[in-house]
Amino acid sequence: MEIWNFLTELLDRDWPLHVFLVVLITLVIGSFVRVVIAKLSRKSRSTENVLDDALFDSLVAPARGLVWIVGLSSAAHIVGGHSESIVFDSIGSIRNVGIVLMLTWFSQRFIRSYIDLFMRSKSTKGEHVDTTLVLGIGKLLRGTVAITAALIVLQNLGVNIGGLLAFGGVGGIAIGLAAQDICKNMFGGFTIYFDRHFAVGDWIRSPDRDIEGTVEQIGWRTTAIRTFNKRLLYIPNSIFTTIALENPSRMSHRRIYEHIGVRYDDIGSLSKILNEIKAYLRKNTDIDQNQTLMVNLDEFADSSVNFFIYAMTHTTNWSEYHQVKERVMFEINGIIERNNAEIAFPTRTLHINNETALNELR
């Protein structure tokens, strides 16, 4: 007890030494924290749980920052006890703001890291993840943390939060009028995230607007779409609440719908041709037999007798679909040729009954 009192009196008299010891201890604790968290982080990677990976990855820098804030504020408090400067009167508030900022930094890093590791883990296992929903929840959580931290910081700095919120209620009208488009786009973003009419990676298009491409990113204000000519198109989110939107990525089948014409000279073989084409499609494993399948005479056109085929493929992949369609079209041409018929092309027949006119043409 006497030794402790002696050390206390010594440090009170020699306060620069006291400050030096506080900074030295802070340095040691900061290094110790870094080493311990780094070891825990390496150990956590041996498990399949991504929560602890995200926790330790996000904790290193904010934890060291927190140690230094507490240590330096303690050192400043000692200096302030031997100084008459009013600067040191704000040490407590600055320390509290620093702690809030470190906790906010950790929370933001943890949310971002966990979402990234979670999606990567699900992708590695081949499990389906709703990317749009996960990213939307992540942005909502980070926004909530940021707003809460800002309010706490303002309160520590002496700002009246109640008055600020009251001002927000009155001034919100003016701000809302000045930022109508921003508000509409943010609500449009909420609509996209919660209705989930499309997600990142989906191919979408609108019959109302010249919009077509693959969704690359959904933000709070705009959605980025990569068009098929590889240009990036940014669409305000409010647009999606007012237009009709088609999502071909969620189609269940692709349709083969083609009109084909044969010559009028081959009309006698047409019934057999149609039956053979229908039989071929019925045996084709690329065609979904549970969907509508039609092969019928369609019309007597000017230069041909036209029929149509209507069938649904199992595949929805664009490249595979065209390979299936190509094989079907070649086989239809083969059936027509095997029946000594030909696919028609525009022709015109001239009938002349007047022999005098015929002789004049000769």
Secondary structure, DSSP 8 states (H G I E B T S, - for coil): -HHHHHHHHHHHHSHHHHHHHHHHHHHHHHHHHHHHHHHHHHHHTTSS-HHHHHHHHHHHHHHHHHHHHHHHHHHHHHHHHT---GGGGGHHHHHHHHHHHHHHHHHHHHHHHHHHHHHHHHHHHT----HHHHHHHHHHHHHHHHHHHHHHHHHHTT--HHHHHHHHHHHHHHHHHHTHHHHHHHHHHHHHHHH-SS-TT-EEEETTTTEEEEEEEE-SSEEEEE-TTS-EEEEEGGGGGTS--B-GGG-S-EEEEEEEEE-GGGGGGHHHHHHHHHHHHHH-TTB-TTS--EEEEEEE-SS-EEEEEEEEES---HHHHHHHHHHHHHHHHHHHHHTT--B-----------HHHHHHH-
